[in-house]
Structures are given as structure tokens and as C-alpha cells.
Amino acid sequence: MRSVVVVPTYEEGENVEPLLRAIRIAAPEAAILVVDDNSPDGTAEVAERVGVEVGGVDVLRRAAKDGLGNAYRAGFAHALATGAEALVTFDADFSHDPALIPVLLAELESGADLVIGSRYVPGGRTPDWPLHRRALSRYGNRYTGFVLSLPVRDATSGFRAYRVSTLHAIGYGTTKANGYAFMTEMAFRIVSWGGAIVEVPIEFRDRRWGTSKMSARIIVESMARVSWWGAREGLRRGRGRDRTRARVAGSSPPQV
């Protein structure tokens, strides 16, 4: 499968050079797309320079920092225009191990629509995290799975591989979430569409250099969207039951 590794960046000047070299070693046949949100530290310039050396690197420069979801939507559109058949999403801070990219792609080759590098399946680990962060992440993912009836243990992981035909089928460009809720929204759409999701264990490491982009606003957006999606789906299921009862009774279904 023709694959593109999509890496959104903002102020990752210290990470981007070693990261691109590591991805190229791990996935020599994959193209790499850096989606940079006008980083003031020159991340895009570093990526372009290293790209000339390692080959197969494209840099999409966006005008301003505009959220992770928007960066991914722009990156996906750019990558799909090149004829890609598989997209891998990857954090720029070395939290993910580039050596596992072929593992995720192999699961796509075996028939999965979405492969998630998961911290919460057997074998997955978060060795650098303090207890409170581990608890917050696990609770958030359990809440998400319960509210959305989502058979995924790590709905917010950014290390993923998508089948391109599936992205077209679910209308990825019409997604709305803009923080890490984007990951949940994509998984939710794929499950609702009837796609197959596979989780493979990963060891998630804290960033080597730079500062985290996680914020309270991102967490609030994620929980609010999950709650809204859950309420909406509950209402739809309720309407579906009402229609079934009406048909059984021989009357007209309720209007919506």
C-alpha cells in the first residue's frame, strides 16, 4: 500500500530532524508529510532541509496555529491528492516509536480499516507518566467507550494507520473536533460505518524536548464532544425504537 506518514508540528524544531531520520529508517518506502502551523522556531525550515537529505519528505506550511484536528484534515487532503492508500498519523515529540510503523501498516494489509497504537491493551505501557496523569487518561478513555459504546480502549491515541478508502467512506473532511477529540471522532465514525478497528500495544514515552501542547481547553473539548455525541446517539436509538413500536402497532411512524 502506498503510505504517507502525517506529522503535525508546532515548535518542534528540536525534535523534527531526528524524528524524520528515524521514520525514514523504519519505513523507507513511505512518504512523509510534515504539517507545520507556522512554527516561530523554524520547524518547517528544518524539516525541508532534512527532507532533502533523507528524501520523500513534503512540508505543508499552514498560515497559523489552528488546532490539531484542522492540521490533520489539511494534511489528509494533501496526502490523498498524491494517491496514498494508507495514512499513518504520528506525534512529532518521539512519544511514539517509529519502528512500529510497519506493524500498524501490516494490520491494514490484513484488512483493518483503522489500526490504533494503544496504551491500554495488554502489552501497552505509559512508563513515564505520574499516577494522576495515568488515571485521567484511563478514566477519559473508559468514559468515552461507555458513552459511545465504542469497542476501543485507547480512543485518543495519535499513533494510527488509516485505510484511505475508509477515510473517504466516512467523510473525514466533515469532522468537527479540533483537539484530541478528533481521534475519538474518527474512531466513532469508523465504528458507526461498520469498519474494523485493531489495537496494537505500544509503549508511550514522554517527549524528549520541547513543551507539551496538551491543555485544559483540549481536555474540556474532548469530554464535551463525547458527551454530546453520546446524547445524540441515545436520542437516535430512542427514535429508532419508537418507529419499531409504531410499525408493530400498525400506525404511522413518528415524524422527525
VOPA-889171 format. One record per residue: residue number from 1; x, y, z of N, C-alpha, C, CB in turn. Coordinates in steps of 0.02 Angstrom, whole numbers, padded with zeros to 5 digits. Glycine has a CB too. Example, Ala and Ser with C-alpha at 12.3 -4.5 7.8 and 13.67 -1.06 7.14 Angstrom:
// VOPA-889171
1	00660	-00284	00390	00615	-00225	00390	00660	-00165	00390	00565	-00224	00452
2	00642	-00112	00354	00684	-00053	00357	00645	00002	00394	00704	-00030	00286
// end
This chain:
// VOPA-889171
1	00042	-00060	00000	00000	00000	00000	00044	00062	00000	-00047	00000	00060
2	00027	00109	-00043	00064	00173	-00044	00045	00212	00019	00049	00215	-00109
3	00093	00225	00062	00078	00255	00127	00113	00322	00136	00099	00208	00182
4	00080	00364	00175	00107	00430	00194	00103	00436	00270	00069	00488	00158
5	00159	00454	00301	00160	00467	00373	00148	00542	00383	00228	00444	00405
6	00093	00559	00416	00074	00629	00425	00094	00651	00496	-00004	00639	00413
7	00136	00703	00499	00162	00726	00564	00145	00800	00573	00239	00716	00568
8	00095	00816	00614	00080	00887	00628	00132	00915	00676	00009	00895	00657
9	00154	00977	00664	00205	01007	00706	00188	01079	00724	00273	01005	00670
10	00210	01098	00783	00211	01168	00804	00267	01175	00855	00141	01191	00833
11	00317	01213	00839	00376	01223	00881	00407	01157	00901	00357	01264	00943
12	00424	01118	00850	00458	01054	00861	00527	01053	00828	00415	00996	00833
13	00559	01112	00828	00624	01118	00796	00677	01071	00823	00648	01188	00801
14	00673	01055	00888	00722	01011	00918	00709	00937	00902	00723	01020	00993
15	00646	00921	00888	00628	00851	00876	00627	00831	00803	00562	00838	00906
16	00612	00878	00758	00592	00858	00691	00649	00826	00651	00567	00919	00653
17	00711	00849	00661	00766	00818	00623	00777	00745	00642	00830	00857	00633
18	00789	00729	00707	00798	00658	00723	00737	00617	00709	00817	00651	00796
19	00677	00646	00715	00616	00609	00701	00611	00589	00628	00555	00650	00721
20	00624	00635	00583	00620	00619	00512	00671	00566	00492	00630	00682	00470
21	00729	00570	00521	00780	00519	00506	00758	00451	00532	00848	00540	00537
22	00728	00450	00591	00706	00386	00620	00648	00356	00580	00685	00396	00693
23	00601	00398	00558	00546	00373	00517	00571	00345	00451	00494	00428	00504
24	00618	00380	00421	00645	00356	00357	00679	00289	00364	00693	00407	00329
25	00714	00277	00419	00746	00212	00431	00693	00158	00442	00794	00216	00492
26	00642	00174	00482	00590	00124	00499	00544	00108	00440	00550	00149	00557
27	00529	00158	00400	00481	00149	00344	00511	00180	00281	00412	00183	00361
28	00562	00147	00252	00598	00177	00196	00557	00191	00134	00655	00133	00178
29	00501	00155	00126	00461	00165	00065	00404	00214	00075	00433	00098	00043
30	00391	00235	00136	00336	00280	00150	00355	00352	00135	00312	00273	00222
31	00308	00390	00110	00318	00463	00105	00304	00493	00174	00271	00494	00050
32	00332	00552	00186	00321	00586	00250	00295	00656	00235	00387	00590	00292
33	00242	00675	00270	00213	00742	00262	00215	00776	00330	00140	00739	00235
34	00252	00830	00335	00254	00872	00394	00203	00929	00384	00326	00900	00408
35	00156	00935	00430	00105	00988	00426	00122	01038	00481	00031	00959	00435
36	00152	01093	00462	00177	01141	00511	00132	01203	00515	00249	01162	00495
37	00115	01222	00577	00071	01279	00588	00109	01343	00600	00025	01265	00647
38	00154	01359	00552	00192	01422	00555	00232	01428	00620	00144	01482	00547
39	00269	01375	00636	00309	01375	00697	00361	01430	00697	00344	01307	00705
40	00363	01471	00749	00411	01526	00752	00483	01502	00764	00392	01574	00806
41	00492	01439	00783	00560	01414	00795	00593	01384	00733	00559	01363	00850
42	00560	01390	00675	00591	01366	00613	00583	01292	00601	00662	01383	00613
43	00533	01261	00630	00522	01189	00620	00516	01171	00546	00460	01166	00657
44	00478	01211	00509	00468	01196	00437	00533	01199	00399	00418	01245	00407
45	00575	01248	00414	00639	01254	00379	00684	01194	00393	00674	01318	00399
46	00685	01172	00456	00725	01113	00473	00699	01052	00436	00724	01101	00550
47	00633	01044	00435	00603	00986	00401	00620	00986	00327	00527	00986	00411
48	00618	01044	00296	00634	01048	00224	00708	01031	00212	00619	01117	00197
49	00752	01055	00255	00823	01040	00247	00837	00966	00255	00865	01081	00297
50	00810	00936	00307	00820	00865	00319	00787	00823	00264	00793	00844	00388
51	00729	00847	00240	00693	00812	00188	00734	00804	00125	00630	00847	00172
52	00773	00854	00108	00817	00849	00050	00868	00793	00060	00854	00916	00038
53	00892	00784	00120	00942	00732	00134	00912	00662	00134	00974	00746	00201
54	00856	00653	00168	00829	00585	00176	00781	00566	00120	00794	00579	00243
55	00753	00615	00086	00708	00602	00029	00638	00584	00050	00736	00547	-00013
56	00591	00599	00005	00522	00579	00016	00486	00619	00070	00519	00508	00033
57	00509	00680	00084	00478	00721	00135	00447	00783	00103	00530	00742	00189
58	00384	00795	00118	00349	00855	00095	00330	00895	00157	00286	00836	00052
59	00330	00961	00151	00312	01005	00207	00254	01048	00186	00372	01048	00230
60	00198	01041	00221	00139	01082	00210	00139	01138	00261	00073	01040	00214
61	00149	01199	00238	00152	01257	00283	00082	01287	00289	00203	01310	00258
62	00057	01290	00350	-00007	01323	00362	00005	01392	00391	-00052	01281	00410
63	-00044	01435	00384	-00034	01506	00400	-00026	01520	00474	-00091	01546	00373
64	-00059	01479	00516	-00058	01493	00588	-00076	01430	00627	-00108	01550	00606
65	-00064	01432	00692	-00083	01377	00736	-00159	01375	00740	-00050	01385	00807
66	-00188	01319	00717	-00260	01317	00708	-00291	01252	00734	-00277	01326	00635
67	-00256	01218	00778	-00285	01158	00808	-00264	01094	00773	-00358	01163	00807
68	-00261	01040	00813	-00238	00976	00788	-00285	00947	00736	-00230	00927	00845
69	-00351	00952	00748	-00398	00925	00701	-00393	00957	00632	-00468	00933	00727
70	-00388	01023	00632	-00381	01059	00568	-00316	01041	00533	-00385	01134	00579
71	-00262	01032	00572	-00199	01012	00542	-00205	00944	00509	-00143	01011	00596
72	-00238	00897	00543	-00246	00831	00513	-00291	00833	00451	-00275	00782	00565
73	-00346	00870	00454	-00389	00873	00395	-00351	00902	00335	-00451	00916	00410
74	-00312	00954	00347	-00272	00982	00292	-00220	00933	00268	-00238	01047	00315
75	-00187	00899	00315	-00136	00850	00297	-00165	00791	00259	-00100	00826	00358
76	-00222	00767	00281	-00254	00711	00246	-00271	00730	00174	-00317	00689	00283
77	-00301	00789	00165	-00319	00810	00097	-00258	00815	00053	-00355	00878	00099
78	-00203	00842	00080	-00141	00849	00042	-00113	00780	00024	-00088	00889	00082
79	-00113	00734	00072	-00085	00668	00060	-00127	00627	00012	-00078	00630	00126
80	-00194	00633	00018	-00237	00594	-00026	-00231	00616	-00099	-00310	00601	-00003
81	-00214	00680	-00108	-00206	00705	-00177	-00145	00674	-00211	-00198	00781	-00176
82	-00101	00643	-00172	-00041	00610	-00201	-00054	00538	-00220	00017	00614	-00153
83	-00114	00513	-00205	-00131	00444	-00222	-00115	00394	-00167	-00095	00424	-00283
84	-00109	00417	-00105	-00095	00372	-00049	-00152	00323	-00039	-00082	00412	00014
85	-00134	00263	-00016	-00184	00212	00001	-00189	00202	00076	-00167	00146	-00034
86	-00139	00225	00113	-00139	00219	00186	-00106	00280	00216	-00101	00154	00208
87	-00134	00304	00271	-00106	00361	00307	-00088	00340	00378	-00154	00421	00307
88	-00029	00358	00400	-00008	00347	00468	-00003	00415	00502	00061	00309	00472
89	-00034	00422	00561	-00028	00484	00599	00021	00472	00657	-00097	00508	00626
90	00061	00524	00671	00119	00514	00714	00135	00579	00750	00180	00489	00674
91	00142	00576	00816	00161	00635	00854	00234	00653	00840	00150	00625	00929
92	00248	00718	00842	00315	00743	00825	00364	00742	00883	00311	00812	00798
93	00343	00720	00942	00384	00729	01002	00419	00665	01025	00342	00755	01058
94	00420	00614	00982	00452	00550	00999	00415	00511	01053	00523	00561	01021
95	00352	00528	01065	00311	00487	01110	00298	00418	01079	00245	00522	01125
96	00298	00415	01014	00285	00353	00978	00350	00326	00948	00233	00364	00922
97	00355	00261	00942	00415	00228	00916	00407	00218	00841	00427	00160	00952
98	00449	00251	00800	00443	00243	00728	00450	00171	00704	00494	00286	00693
99	00485	00130	00743	00495	00060	00723	00430	00021	00717	00541	00025	00772
100	00376	00047	00749	00312	00011	00747	00269	00031	00688	00275	00024	00811
101	00291	00079	00648	00251	00099	00589	00237	00038	00544	00288	00153	00549
102	00286	-00003	00527	00270	-00062	00485	00221	-00110	00517	00334	-00100	00469
103	00220	-00114	00583	00173	-00158	00618	00101	-00134	00606	00188	-00160	00694
104	00090	-00069	00612	00023	-00041	00600	00002	-00051	00528	00021	00033	00619
105	00048	-00039	00482	00032	-00046	00411	00017	-00119	00393	00089	-00020	00368
106	00051	-00165	00426	00038	-00236	00413	-00033	-00255	00432	00088	-00281	00450
107	-00060	-00225	00486	-00129	-00238	00506	-00178	-00211	00455	-00143	-00208	00575
108	-00162	-00154	00425	-00204	-00129	00370	-00204	-00177	00312	-00180	-00059	00347
109	-00145	-00202	00295	-00140	-00251	00240	-00182	-00313	00254	-00066	-00270	00229
110	-00190	-00329	00318	-00229	-00388	00337	-00304	-00375	00339	-00206	-00413	00405
111	-00325	-00313	00326	-00396	-00300	00320	-00426	-00248	00367	-00431	-00360	00330
112	-00387	-00222	00414	-00414	-00172	00460	-00427	-00106	00423	-00366	-00160	00519
113	-00477	-00068	00448	-00490	-00001	00421	-00452	00052	00460	-00565	00013	00423
114	-00443	00039	00525	-00405	00084	00569	-00365	00041	00617	-00453	00133	00607
115	-00301	00058	00623	-00257	00024	00672	-00234	00077	00721	-00196	-00011	00636
116	-00244	00063	00785	-00225	00110	00838	-00167	00082	00879	-00285	00125	00884
117	-00115	00123	00886	-00061	00106	00933	-00086	00122	01002	00004	00146	00916
118	-00100	00070	01041	-00138	00078	01103	-00096	00071	01165	-00194	00028	01105
119	-00108	00116	01213	-00076	00113	01278	-00112	00067	01325	-00071	00182	01308
120	-00173	00047	01309	-00216	00014	01358	-00239	-00056	01339	-00275	00056	01370
121	-00208	-00086	01290	-00217	-00158	01279	-00159	-00194	01311	-00223	-00174	01202
122	-00165	-00260	01324	-00109	-00296	01354	-00044	-00286	01315	-00126	-00371	01357
123	00008	-00267	01351	00072	-00251	01321	00084	-00177	01312	00077	-00285	01255
124	00031	-00137	01314	00039	-00064	01309	00062	-00035	01375	-00027	-00032	01287
125	00101	00019	01372	00128	00048	01434	00135	00124	01428	00197	00016	01450
126	00133	00157	01486	00149	00228	01491	00199	00236	01549	00084	00272	01504
127	00261	00215	01539	00308	00209	01595	00330	00275	01626	00368	00173	01573
128	00325	00330	01589	00349	00394	01615	00296	00435	01650	00379	00434	01559
129	00234	00412	01650	00179	00453	01674	00170	00449	01750	00115	00433	01640
130	00156	00505	01782	00137	00503	01853	00068	00473	01860	00140	00574	01884
131	00050	00453	01921	-00013	00418	01934	-00073	00459	01913	-00018	00400	02007
132	-00073	00525	01928	-00133	00565	01913	-00145	00571	01838	-00125	00635	01943
133	-00091	00574	01799	-00099	00579	01726	-00124	00513	01698	-00033	00599	01692
134	-00098	00458	01724	-00119	00393	01702	-00193	00382	01718	-00077	00338	01736
135	-00214	00403	01778	-00284	00395	01797	-00330	00437	01754	-00293	00414	01871
136	-00310	00499	01740	-00351	00544	01699	-00361	00515	01630	-00320	00613	01695
137	-00307	00491	01600	-00312	00464	01532	-00354	00401	01530	-00242	00450	01505
138	-00343	00356	01578	-00382	00294	01578	-00456	00308	01590	-00355	00246	01633
139	-00471	00353	01638	-00541	00370	01652	-00573	00400	01590	-00546	00418	01712
140	-00538	00446	01558	-00565	00478	01498	-00581	00428	01444	-00518	00530	01472
141	-00537	00379	01433	-00549	00329	01382	-00604	00281	01401	-00485	00291	01368
142	-00609	00263	01465	-00664	00220	01486	-00731	00255	01480	-00653	00196	01558
143	-00732	00319	01498	-00794	00358	01491	-00814	00361	01417	-00784	00429	01520
144	-00766	00374	01374	-00780	00378	01302	-00808	00312	01277	-00716	00396	01264
145	-00776	00257	01295	-00800	00192	01272	-00871	00177	01296	-00754	00138	01296
146	-00885	00196	01358	-00952	00182	01387	-01005	00225	01353	-00952	00195	01462
147	-00993	00290	01348	-01043	00336	01322	-01058	00323	01248	-01021	00408	01332
148	-01006	00306	01210	-01014	00298	01138	-01021	00225	01117	-00956	00329	01102
149	-01021	00179	01166	-01021	00107	01150	-00966	00092	01100	-01090	00085	01122
150	-00907	00119	01114	-00851	00115	01068	-00804	00058	01091	-00812	00183	01066
151	-00795	00007	01050	-00754	-00050	01070	-00679	-00037	01061	-00774	-00111	01030
152	-00657	00019	01089	-00587	00040	01083	-00562	00060	01152	-00579	00099	01031
153	-00504	00036	01171	-00477	00053	01237	-00438	00118	01238	-00433	-00003	01261
154	-00411	00137	01181	-00371	00198	01178	-00396	00242	01121	-00295	00182	01170
155	-00451	00277	01134	-00484	00316	01081	-00447	00380	01064	-00555	00332	01101
156	-00400	00402	01107	-00366	00466	01096	-00294	00458	01073	-00368	00506	01159
157	-00271	00398	01062	-00203	00388	01038	-00194	00420	00970	-00185	00314	01035
158	-00138	00456	00962	-00123	00488	00898	-00081	00447	00851	-00089	00553	00910
159	-00060	00387	00873	-00020	00342	00831	-00068	00294	00798	00036	00305	00872
160	-00080	00304	00732	-00132	00267	00697	-00114	00255	00625	-00198	00305	00701
161	-00149	00207	00595	-00146	00195	00523	-00217	00189	00497	-00103	00132	00506
162	-00232	00228	00445	-00299	00229	00416	-00296	00202	00344	-00328	00301	00417
163	-00347	00164	00327	-00357	00145	00257	-00391	00204	00221	-00401	00079	00251
164	-00362	00226	00166	-00387	00286	00132	-00458	00278	00107	-00341	00303	00074
165	-00475	00220	00081	-00544	00210	00057	-00594	00219	00114	-00552	00140	00026
166	-00574	00201	00175	-00617	00210	00233	-00625	00284	00250	-00590	00171	00293
167	-00571	00321	00245	-00575	00394	00257	-00625	00427	00210	-00506	00426	00250
168	-00624	00407	00148	-00673	00434	00100	-00744	00413	00120	-00658	00410	00028
169	-00752	00350	00140	-00819	00323	00156	-00851	00359	00215	-00815	00249	00170
170	-00811	00378	00265	-00839	00410	00325	-00842	00486	00319	-00799	00391	00386
171	-00817	00514	00264	-00819	00586	00255	-00775	00622	00306	-00890	00611	00260
172	-00711	00604	00309	-00667	00632	00360	-00666	00708	00359	-00595	00605	00351
173	-00675	00738	00300	-00671	00810	00294	-00727	00847	00328	-00670	00828	00222
174	-00781	00812	00347	-00837	00844	00380	-00834	00836	00456	-00903	00815	00354
175	-00780	00806	00482	-00773	00802	00555	-00765	00872	00583	-00711	00758	00574
176	-00782	00879	00648	-00784	00946	00679	-00733	00955	00734	-00852	00959	00706
177	-00713	00902	00768	-00670	00909	00827	-00602	00936	00807	-00662	00841	00863
178	-00571	00973	00854	-00509	01006	00836	-00451	00993	00884	-00520	01080	00833
179	-00464	00959	00940	-00410	00938	00984	-00401	00863	00978	-00424	00959	01058
180	-00384	00831	01034	-00378	00758	01032	-00445	00724	01023	-00345	00734	01096
181	-00499	00761	01031	-00565	00733	01016	-00571	00714	00942	-00621	00784	01034
182	-00528	00742	00900	-00527	00721	00829	-00515	00647	00823	-00473	00760	00790
183	-00469	00619	00865	-00454	00548	00862	-00517	00507	00880	-00397	00530	00910
184	-00552	00529	00932	-00613	00494	00952	-00666	00498	00898	-00639	00523	01017
185	-00674	00557	00869	-00725	00566	00817	-00711	00520	00757	-00727	00638	00794
186	-00648	00514	00738	-00631	00470	00682	-00647	00397	00698	-00558	00477	00664
187	-00628	00375	00758	-00642	00305	00777	-00718	00293	00781	-00609	00288	00845
188	-00754	00341	00808	-00826	00335	00815	-00860	00329	00746	-00855	00395	00853
189	-00837	00370	00699	-00866	00367	00632	-00852	00300	00599	-00839	00424	00589
190	-00791	00275	00608	-00773	00212	00576	-00813	00154	00606	-00698	00198	00584
191	-00822	00153	00672	-00863	00101	00703	-00936	00107	00680	-00859	00107	00781
192	-00963	00168	00678	-01032	00178	00657	-01043	00157	00585	-01052	00251	00665
193	-00991	00165	00544	-00994	00145	00473	-00989	00069	00465	-00938	00179	00434
194	-00963	00036	00516	-00956	-00036	00513	-00885	-00059	00498	-01001	-00064	00462
195	-00837	-00014	00506	-00767	-00031	00492	-00735	-00071	00547	-00728	00031	00480
196	-00679	-00102	00530	-00642	-00145	00577	-00584	-00105	00608	-00616	-00209	00542
197	-00581	-00105	00675	-00527	-00071	00711	-00486	-00122	00749	-00556	-00017	00759
198	-00421	-00116	00742	-00374	-00159	00777	-00329	-00115	00820	-00331	-00202	00727
199	-00317	-00137	00883	-00271	-00102	00927	-00209	-00145	00938	-00304	-00085	00994
200	-00150	-00115	00930	-00087	-00149	00943	-00052	-00114	01000	-00042	-00151	00879
201	-00019	-00150	01044	00011	-00118	01103	00072	-00075	01086	00031	-00170	01153
202	00076	-00018	01119	00135	00025	01112	00159	00047	01181	00119	00086	01067
203	00221	00067	01184	00248	00099	01244	00252	00173	01229	00319	00069	01264
204	00212	00212	01265	00207	00284	01254	00257	00319	01300	00134	00310	01267
205	00304	00355	01270	00355	00391	01308	00342	00466	01307	00424	00376	01279
206	00359	00500	01361	00354	00573	01362	00403	00603	01314	00366	00600	01433
207	00388	00663	01290	00429	00697	01241	00501	00705	01266	00400	00765	01223
208	00548	00705	01218	00618	00714	01234	00635	00787	01245	00662	00685	01179
209	00611	00829	01199	00625	00900	01202	00561	00939	01188	00681	00920	01152
210	00561	01003	01206	00504	01047	01193	00451	01041	01247	00474	01030	01126
211	00396	01074	01235	00342	01077	01285	00279	01044	01257	00328	01149	01304
212	00240	01015	01302	00178	00981	01283	00127	01031	01257	00150	00942	01343
213	00086	01009	01209	00033	01051	01181	-00034	01037	01215	00027	01040	01106
214	-00036	00989	01261	-00097	00973	01297	-00117	01031	01342	-00090	00908	01338
215	-00181	01045	01346	-00206	01099	01387	-00274	01081	01416	-00211	01165	01347
216	-00296	01119	01466	-00362	01108	01495	-00417	01117	01443	-00373	01155	01555
217	-00408	01165	01398	-00459	01177	01346	-00468	01116	01302	-00440	01238	01303
218	-00413	01083	01285	-00417	01023	01243	-00453	00967	01279	-00346	00999	01222
219	-00440	00959	01344	-00473	00907	01383	-00548	00921	01388	-00442	00902	01453
220	-00565	00984	01401	-00636	01003	01407	-00672	00991	01340	-00643	01077	01428
221	-00640	01011	01285	-00672	01000	01219	-00685	00926	01208	-00628	01028	01163
222	-00636	00884	01225	-00643	00812	01214	-00701	00784	01253	-00579	00776	01233
223	-00706	00799	01318	-00759	00772	01359	-00827	00800	01338	-00746	00788	01433
224	-00829	00864	01320	-00893	00894	01300	-00918	00863	01235	-00886	00970	01291
225	-00874	00852	01187	-00896	00823	01124	-00918	00750	01133	-00839	00826	01072
226	-00881	00713	01173	-00900	00644	01185	-00969	00641	01217	-00849	00609	01230
227	-00982	00684	01267	-01047	00685	01299	-01102	00703	01250	-01047	00735	01358
228	-01090	00752	01206	-01139	00772	01157	-01153	00716	01106	-01116	00835	01120
229	-01099	00685	01081	-01109	00630	01034	-01148	00573	01066	-01042	00604	01009
230	-01132	00558	01130	-01168	00505	01165	-01242	00521	01173	-01137	00493	01232
231	-01258	00584	01192	-01327	00604	01199	-01364	00601	01133	-01331	00674	01229
232	-01331	00623	01080	-01362	00622	01014	-01377	00550	00991	-01317	00656	00963
233	-01329	00505	01002	-01339	00436	00982	-01394	00403	01023	-01274	00396	00989
234	-01397	00420	01088	-01451	00394	01130	-01518	00416	01105	-01441	00415	01202
235	-01524	00479	01084	-01587	00505	01057	-01605	00469	00992	-01582	00580	01045
236	-01555	00457	00949	-01569	00423	00886	-01593	00352	00898	-01508	00423	00842
237	-01560	00317	00946	-01582	00249	00961	-01652	00248	00989	-01533	00216	01011
238	-01668	00298	01031	-01735	00303	01058	-01787	00313	01003	-01739	00359	01108
239	-01770	00356	00954	-01817	00367	00899	-01826	00304	00858	-01793	00424	00854
240	-01770	00266	00850	-01775	00203	00813	-01821	00153	00847	-01706	00173	00805
241	-01818	00150	00914	-01863	00105	00950	-01935	00128	00943	-01843	00102	01024
242	-01946	00195	00944	-02014	00221	00936	-02043	00201	00868	-02014	00297	00944
243	-02002	00205	00816	-02025	00187	00749	-02043	00113	00746	-01971	00204	00696
244	-02001	00072	00779	-02014	00000	00779	-02080	-00016	00813	-01957	-00038	00812
245	-02092	00016	00871	-02155	00006	00907	-02215	00028	00864	-02154	00043	00974
246	-02206	00085	00830	-02262	00110	00789	-02278	00062	00733	-02245	00180	00761
247	-02227	00033	00701	-02239	-00014	00646	-02273	-00076	00672	-02174	-00032	00610
248	-02251	-00100	00730	-02282	-00161	00759	-02355	-00148	00775	-02243	-00182	00823
249	-02371	-00086	00799	-02440	-00069	00816	-02482	-00055	00755	-02441	-00011	00862
250	-02451	-00049	00697	-02489	-00036	00636	-02504	00036	00622	-02552	-00072	00638
251	-02473	00081	00660	-02484	00153	00649	-02425	00182	00612	-02494	00190	00716
252	-02431	00245	00593	-02377	00279	00558	-02320	00295	00605	-02402	00344	00526
253	-02257	00292	00582	-02200	00308	00624	-02201	00383	00642	-02135	00290	00588
254	-02172	00401	00699	-02171	00471	00719	-02130	00512	00670	-02143	00478	00789
255	-02151	00574	00662	-02115	00620	00618	-02053	00649	00653	-02161	00677	00594
256	-01999	00660	00614	-01938	00689	00642	-01916	00749	00599	-01881	00637	00645
// end
